Amino acid sequence: MKYYLTTPIYYVNAAPHLGTAYTTIAADTIRTFKRMQGYRAVLTTGSDEHGQNVERAARAAGMSPYDYATLVQAEFRRQWEKLGLHIDRFERTSDPKHHRAVIELFERCRRNGYIYKGAYTGQYCFRCELYVGEAEPGALCPDCRRPTETVTEENYFFRLSAFQDRLLELYRSQPDFIRPEFRRNEMIAFVSQGLNDLSITRTNIQWGIPAPVEGHHVFYVWFDALIAYMSAVEGEDLWPADLHLIGKDILRFHAVYWPAFLMAAGLPLPKQIFAHGWILVEQDKMSKSRGNIVRPEPIRQVLGVDGLRYFLLREIVFGQDGSFSYDALVTRYNADLANGLGNLASRTLTMIRQYSDGAIPEAAGSSTMADIATQTIRAAVGAFDGFEFSRGLEAVWGMLSSADKYLVEQAPWTLARSSDPADRRKLRETLYTAAEVLRIAAALLAPALPSSAQLLWSQLGMSGSLEEVRWQELAWGQLPPGQRIGEVRPLFPRVEPHQAIERMRALEVEEAARQKALLEGKSQEVARTQVAVQAGSSVAPAGRINIRDFAKVDMRVGQVLSAERVKGADKLLRLEVDIGEARPRTIVAGIAEAYQPEQLLGRKVIIVANLEPRRLRGIESDGMIVAATPEGGLPVLIGPWEDVPVGARLT
C-alpha cells in the first residue's frame, strides 16, 4: 500500500525558518507513522524557484536567478538534513522534468476548452505574486498587507469560474478533502461567493517556464509550483497524493485552484489537504518585517532535534495557531523530556544493570500496567491517525507517569536489599514492567522523536530499526526476558533554563546574520560552497583553518567487524566498526561501488568520531569513514600503514 504526502514547495525568496520546519517535521512524523502501519510512505518537498521576486533577489545579490535558486534550495536541503528529516523526493521547479509536466497539464486544459487568451487590468501584489480581485488602485494585499500596483497585460486565462459547482460538490461529497473542518467551511464560503477566471501567464517577467503559445508568456507561479507534486513522482504510480500538508495561508491555492486545474485536465485529485495554523511569536505571525523570525538551528544545537520536535508536536494543537517562546520551550523540555521520559529510562536501565546483572528479568509484569499500556497504544494510534499529535503524546506521557508512580510504590531499591523469595519475584516483576513500558513508549514515540526513541530501543537491547515495528502488532509482553540491555546513556540531559535560553538567543543572532549574508550574496564563500555541493562539484572553499579548529575533529583508528549492503542503495554499505568504545559504531558509508563487504572484514580504517549522527536509508550512521576520491574515480579507504591499536586518536 502506498501513502504519498507532500509539504509545500517552498518559495526561495526566504531561507528556512521555524514555520517551514514545523510543516516539514509534521510531514516527517506522518511519514514514519504510516511506515510503521505498513504503508510505503513517500514524502515530497521541494523549491518553488520562479517569479519576479526571485528575479529581483537574484539581481540584488549579483547572481543569475538559477544560481540564486540553487543556492537557497541547497540551504533548505542542508536544514532538513541537519534536522534528520526523511525527504524521499525533492523537486525543483527549475528541473526540465517539471517543465514538461507543467506544459502537459496546460495542453490538457487547453484541449478541454478551459484556457483562453485575454487582457487584464487590475491590482497586483508583486511580493505575493497575487492578483487582488475587485480592489481599488493602491489597495492593500489581503495576504501581506502591502500596497498593490495597477497592471495591464495580455494573459492566458484559466476558466476557474466554470468549476464553482464542481468544487462545492467535491467539498460536500468528500468532507475530509479539506481539514480541519473549519477550514473546509471557509473554502465553501469563499467558493460560494463566485469565482473569477484566473490569469495563469505573465508577460512582464523573464524567469519562469515558457508557455507553448505565440509571444512571450511564462507560467504564473501557482500554475507552475502546484504541479511539482505530480512531477516529483512522475512514472512511479504514486499519484494521486494521499495528503497535501500546508500552512493555512496557502489553502485557497491548494483547495480551489489545484483541484480545478486537475478537473480541467481530467486527472485524479489529491485525497486530502490539511492546513495547519501559524506559529506565533509574541502573538504575531513570524515575518521579516516584524523582525521576529525564529530559526530551528539554534534550538537544535542547544536542545537537540527531538527537543524541538517534541515542543512543536506537543505544545501546538495541529491545525490551530500555536505560540512559541524560549521559556515555554525549555520548560517543556526539562519537565517532560529530562525529568519525565529521560529520568524514567535512566532509573529503570540503571536498576536492571545493578539488580539484574544487565539482563531483562523473567516476569510477566504488572497486569494493571499492562492494561494501561494497551489503552495507551489504542489512544496513540487513534490520535496519530487523525494528526492529533498533541493528544497522542499526552497519552504516552500519561503511561510514563503511571509507570513512574508504579516504581515509587514498588520501591525496587528496597526490594533489592531483601533476600525473601517473594521480594525477589516482586523486584523482577517491577523491573520488567518498567522496561516494557519503555519499550512500548519507544515504539509509540518513534514518529515524533525518532532519534531518542531509537536510542532508547537500543538501550533496552532491542535490535533493528523502529521503523520496521508495526503499531498494529504492538502489545504487552513482547520484551524478551534474558535480553542484555545496551549502554545506558542520557536521553535528554537537563539544561539550566537561563543559560540555555541565552545560548539559543546568541546562536539565533549568528544564524540570522549568516542567512542574511547568504541571501544577499555577501557571503560568497558560503554561496560557492553550497552551489558546488548541490552540483556535485569537488570545489572547496578557499582559506585555511588554525590548529584549534583542527583539534576539534576527533579522528580515530577503527576496525571493521561486519559489513553489508544497504537495501535499495547501490552505493551504501552498513558497517559495524570497533573504535575502542563499549559498543561498536554503526556507520553508513558510500563505498559499495569500490569495495565488496567481505573485503572490509577485519580492516583497520580511519573514522571521524565526533560528527553528529545522521539517518541514511532509515539507519542512524554514527561517524564517517575517511576516504580519498580521485577525480572521476572511486573512493579509496585511508588506514594506518603500521599496527595501531583500535581507538587510537589521530593527532
N, C-alpha and C positions, 0 to 999 in steps of 0.2 A: 504494500500500500504506500502510495506517495503522499507527502504533505509538503506543498510548496508555499513558502511565505516570503514576504519582501518587507524591507524598510523603505522609506522614501529614497529616491535617487537624489542625493544631497547636492545642493547647488554650490558651485565652487567660488562663490563670491565671499565666502567666510570660512574660517577654519573650524574644525570640530570643537564643540563645547559640551557642557553637561546636558543640554537639551537633546542634541543629536546622539550623545552617548546613551541617554535614557531610552530612546526608541530602540537603539541597536542592542542594548543589553536586554531589554524586554523580548526582542525578537530572538536573541540567542537563548534566552530562558525557555521560550516556547519550542524552539528547535530541539533542544535537549529533552524536554518533557515528551515531545512527540516521538523522538527516537526511543525513549525508554518505554513508550507504549507500543513499539514495534514498527513505527512508520519509517519510511525512507524520507526523512525530512531534509529539505534543501532550502537554504537561506540565501537570498539575493539582496545585495545592496549595490551602490554604485555612485557615480558622479554625473550630475547634470551640468554640462560644460559649455553650452551655447548661450547666446543672447548678448544684449547690449551692455549689461553690467559687466560681463566678463571682458568684453572688448575694452571698456573704459578702464577696468582694473589692470588689465594687461598693459595697456598703453602707459598708465601711470607708473607701472613697475618696470617699464622699459623692456618688455618681453612680448613675444607673439602670443595670441590667445591660446594656441595649442600648448606652448611651453608653460604658460601660466596655469592652464587647467591641469597639465601633467604634474606640475609642482604641488598644487593644492590637493588633487586626488591622492597623491603619494602621502601627503600629510594625514588624510583620512585613513588610508591603509595602515600607516605607521601607528596611529592612535588605536585602531581596532586590534592590531597585533599586540600592542602593549597591554590592552585590556583583556587579552586572551579570548577574544570573540571568534566564534567558528563561522567564518564567512565562506560559503561554498561557491558563490558566483559574485564577481564584482564587474558590473557593466558600466563602461564609459560611453557616454552618448557621442563621443567623437570617433568611436570604433566604426569602421566601414560596415561591419556586420549589422550594427544598429541602424546605420543609414539605410541599408537595403530594406530592413524591416519597416522603417517609417514610410519609405516610398511605396512599399507594397500595401500598407494599410491605407495610404492616401488614394492609391489607384483603385482599391476595392470600394472605398467610399464614393469615389467619383463615378465608377461604373454603375453603382447602385443609385445614382442620382442625388447624392447628398452634398456635393461640392459645387459651388458656383462662384463666378467672378463678380466683384462689386467694388464700390468705393465706400470709404468710411471716414467720417469726420466726428471726432468726439474727444473725450478726456482720457488721457492715458498716463499711467504711473510708470515711469521708466525704471524705478527701483524694483517694483514688484512685477514689472512686465505684464501689467494688467490693464485692460480697458475698463473704465468705470461707466456703466450704463446710466443714462438719464441724469447726467451730472452737469452742473453749470461750470463755465470756464474757471479754472483755479480751485475747483472743489477738492477736498481732501480725499486721498486714497482711503478706502474703508479698512485696508489691512495695515498700512504703515503710518497713516495719518499725515503724510506729506502732501504738498500741493501737486495736483495733476497738471498736465500740459495739454493744450489743444493740438491735435494732429489730424491731417487729412492724407490718406494714401489709398492706393489701389491694392486690394487684398483678394485672396481667395477665402471664401466663407464656408463654414460647415453649417448645415441646416439643423441646428440644435433645437429650433422651435418645433420641428417635426416629431420630437421624442418626448414631449411633455407627458402625454397619456401613457406611453410605454414605460417611462421611468416611474410614474406613480403606481402603475400596476406592479412593477418589479418590487417596489418598496412594500406594497400591501401583500403581495403573494409570497414574498420571502422576507419575513420580519427580521431575520438575523443577517440580512445582507449588509445593513449598517448597524454597528454597535458603538457605544451603548444606545439604548432605546431613545434617550432624549436627543441624541444626535440624529437619529433617524427621523424623529419628529421635526427637527429643524430643517432637514432636507425636504421633507414632504411640504412644509410651509413655503420654502423657497421655490420649489418647482411649481407649486400650485398657483403662484402669482404670475406664471407665464415665463417662457424662456425666449431670449433673443438669439438670433443666429450669431455664430462665433467666428471671428477672424482668426484664421489659422496660418497665415503667412505674413511676412514683413518685407518691405522693400527698402527700408531705411537702415538696415544693418547688413554687415558682411559675414559675420562669424555665426554660421548656422548650417543646417542641411539644405542644399538647394532643392527646391520643389521642381518636379518634372513638368514645368509649364513654360510658356513663352515669356521672355523678360526675366528680370532679376527678382526672384522671390525665394526667401528662405522660410523654413517652417517655424511657427510660433512655438515658444518654449514648452508649453504644455502638450501640444500635439506631438512634439518630439520626445520629451522626457518620459511621459507615461508609458510609451511603447517599449522602453527599456526593460520593463518587467517581462515582456514576451521575448525580446531579442536576446536577453541573457540566457534563456534556456531553449533557444530555437533548436528543434530536432531532437529534444530529449524526452518528449512525451510527459512533460511536467505541467503544461498549461491545460486548463485554467488554474490560476493561483487559488490556493485554499484560503489565503489570508493576505491582505494588504494592511500593514501596521503603519499608521501615520499619526502626525500631530493634528489637533483639531483645526488649526489654521489653514490646512490644505484639504479639508474634507470635501468642499464643493467641487474641486477639480477631479477628485477621485470618485465621488459618489454621483456626480452629474455628467461631467464631460466624458470621463473614461468609459462608463458603460454605454453612453450614447455613441461614441466612436466605434466601439466593438459591435453594437447592434447594427450600425450602418454598414460595417464591413462583413457582417454575417459570421462573426467569430464568438466563441464561448466567453461568458462573463466570469470575472472572479467570483468566488463563492462568498467571500465576506470581506468587509472593510471595517477595521476597528480604529477609531480616532481617540487617542488618549489626550489628556489635558496638558497644560503647561507646568513647568517648574517655575515657581515664583520666588524671587529673591527680594525680601523686604516688601512683599505683596505686589511686586511688579514683575511682568514678563522680562526675561533676560533680553537685553538688546545692547548693541554697541553704543547707541546714542545715550542710553541711560548709564553706561559705564558699569553695569552690574553683571557682566558675563562671568560665569564660574566654569572652570575647565577641570576635566577629570584627572589629568595627570598629577597635579599636586596631591590630590586625595589618594590616588593610587600609591604614591611614594610614601605617604605617612601611614595610611591605614590599610593598604593593600587593596587589590581589585575586589575581593569579596566583601570587604568592609563597605566599599562604595555600593556594590550591587545590593547588599542587604538593606542599606538605608533606603535606596530608591524603591525597592520592591516591597518593603515592609511599611515604610512611613507614608507612602503615597497610595491611595486607593486608585487602582488602574482605571483610567477613563476620566478621572476628575483632576482638577488642578491640585498641585501639592506645593508646600513651602519648603524651601531649603535654607538652612543656616548651619554654620560650622558648629555652633553649640549643640544643636539638635543631633547633628551627625556624630559627634564624639560621645554625647550622652548615650545614644542608641548603641554605638559600638561597644562601649565599656559595659553597659548594663546587660545587653542581650548576647553579645558575642564573647567578650572577655570573661565576664562574671557568670554568664549563663552556659552556653554550649562549651566554650573553651575550658572553663573550670570543671564542669562535669566530666568531660573527656579526660582531662589531666588526672583528676582524682581517681576515676574508675580504672584507667590503664595503669597508673602507678600502683594501686592496690592489687591489681591482678599480677603485676610483676613481683610485688612484695609477698603477697599472701597465697599466690597460686603458681609460683615459680614461672611466671610469664606465659602461662597457658590458660586458655578459656576453660573454666571449671565444668565438670559434668553435673548438669542440673537442668530442670525443665523451666525454671524461672517462676516468677510470681504470676499467678493466674489473674490477679487484679491488674497488674501492669500489662499483661498480655491483652486483656480486654481494652485497655486504654490505647494501646498501640494499634490494635485492629480498627478501633474507631478513628484514630488519627490518620491511618492510611486511607480510609474511606473519605474522610473530610478533605484531606490534602488533594487526592485525585480529583474530587468534585470541584474544588476551588481552582486548581490549576487548569482544569478543562475549561472553566469559564473565564480564564485570565484574571481570576481574583487572587493575585499573588499574595497580597497582604493577609487575606483570610487564611490562605494555605499555610503561610509561615507562622501565623498566630496559632494554628492548630498544632504544628510541630513543636513550637515553644511551650504550648500547654503540656504536651507529653514530656518534654525535658524537665519542666517544672515539677511534674508529678514524680519523675524519676529522682530528682534532687531531694524532694521531700521523703521519698521512699528510702533513700540512702541514709538520711538523717535518722529516720525511725528505726532502721535495722542496725545502725551503728556497726558496720563491719570491722572498724578499727578495734572495737571492744570484743567482738566475736573472735577475732584473730588471736587474741590472747588466751582464749579458752581451749581446754583440751576435751571438753564434753563433746561426744559424737553428734548430739543434736545441734549444738552451736556450730560445729564444723559443716554440717549439712546446710544450716541456715546461711553460713558465710558463702558457701558455693552458690546457693540459690541467689543470694543478694548480688554477688559479683556477676553472675551470668545475666541476671535481669538487667543490671545497669549497662552491661556490654551489648546486650541485644537491643536495648532501646537506642543506643548509639549507632548500631548497625542500621537499624530502620531509619533513624534520623539522617544518616549519611545518604541513604538511597533517596529519601524524600527531598533532601536539600540539594542534590546534585544539579538540578536545573538552575537553581538560584545561586548557589555557592559552589561552583564546580571544582575549584582548586582545593578549598578547605574540605569539602565533602570527600574528595578522592584521597586526600591526606589522612583523614580520619578512617576511611575504609582500609587503607593500607596499614595504619597503626593497629587496627583490630585484627590484622593478619589475613584480611580478605585479598584475593588476587583478582586481576583483570580490571578492566575499565568499568566505572559505574554506568556509563552509557549503555553497556550491554545488559544491565539489570532491567527486568521488565516489571513495571509497577503492578500490573495485574497479577503477577506471581509472588509479590512481596507478602510475607506472612511471618507471624511469630514462630520462633523456634528453628530458624534456618542458620543460626550461628553454630558452626561445628565445635563441639566440645573437644578439648585437647589441642586445638589450634594455637600455634605460637603467635603472640602479638608482636608487632614490629617495634621499631624505635619510637619512644614516646617523645614527641616534640610539641611545643605550644602551638595551638591552632590560632589563637588571637591574643597576643601579648597585650596586657592592659597598657593604656597610654595615659600620661599626665595631661589633663584637658588643656590647660593654658599653653603648655609647651607645644602640644600637637596643633592647636589652632594657630598659634603664631608661626609655626613652621609651614603650615599649609598656606597661610596668607603670604608669607615671604616667597614661597615657591610659585604662588599664583602670579605675583608681580613679575617674576622671572619668565614664566611661561607666556604671559600676556605679551611681554616685550619680544620674546622670541617669535611668536606667531605674527605680531605686527610687522616685525622686520621681514619675515618670510613673505607676507602678503604684499608688502610694499617694494619687494625686490631689493631691499637694502642689505639683506644677508645673503650675498651671492654665494658664499661657500656652502651654506645650508641648501640654497636653491640648486646649485650644480650637483651636489651630492645626491639629493633626493630624486632629481630628474634622472641622474645616471643610474641610480638603483632601480628605478622603475623601468628604464630602458634596457637593463641587464648589462650596463657598461661596467668596465673594470676601472674607470676613472676614480681616483681617490682625491680627497681634499688636500690642498697644499698645507704646509706648516708642520711644525714639529711639536712634540709633547715633552714635558720635562720628566725627570726621574720620579717625581712624586705621582704623576699621572700613571706612569708605567707600573709603579709599585701597587697600584690599586687592582691590577689584573692578576688574579690568582691562577697560575698555570701549574698543573701537577702531572706527574707520571701516573698513568693508569694501565691496567691490564684487562684485555677483553675476555670476559668469562663466557659470554654467549652472544650470538648474532643471528638475526633472522630478518627476512624481508618484511616490509610493512605492506599489508594487503591493500591493493589498489593504488600503490605508489611505485612507479618504476625506478625512481632514483633514491629511495629511502631504505635504510637499514635500521632496525632497532637493536641497540647494543646494551648489554649489561657490563659495566666497567667498574672494576675494583680500584679505588684510589686511596685505600687505607682507612676508610671510614667504617662505621658499624655495618652498613649495608651498601651493596653496590649501587652505583648510579645508573638510571635508565637514560640513555642518550639516543636521540634520533639523528642520524647523520645522512647527508645526501651523497653517499659514496657507492651506491649499489651498482652504478654503471662501471665502476673501476675495480670493485672487489666482490668476490663471492663470499657469502657468510662464513664458510668453512676456512677460508684463508686467514681470517682475523682471530680465530680462537687462540688464546694464549699470547697474542701480540701485544707488545707494550706501545702505548700511544701517549700523546700529549693532549690534555683537555684543559679548557678554561672552566674553572670550578665555581666561580662566583658570579656567573651570569644568572639573571632571573629565569626561573623555569618558564617554558612556553609549551603550548599544546600543538602538536603536529599530528594530523590524522587521528585525533582522539587520544593520543599518547602524550603524557607530560614528559618533556625532554629536559633533564636537569643537568645541563652542561653543554659544551661544544667541543667536538673533535677538531684539532688543529691540522690543517692540510694545506698544501701548496697546489695551485691550479695554473699550469702554464697556459698561455694564450691559445685558445682553441683546443686544449687538451682536457684530460680527465684529472680529477683530484688525486694527489699523492700524499699519503699519510706521513706525518712527521713523527719521529720517535727517537729515543736515545740510542747512540751507537754502542755504548758500553752498558754493562749490567748496573742498572739503577733501581733501587727499591721502589716498590709501589707506594705512591703517596708523596714521593719526593717533590719538592716545590722548585720550579724554575726561577732563578734569580738573575 
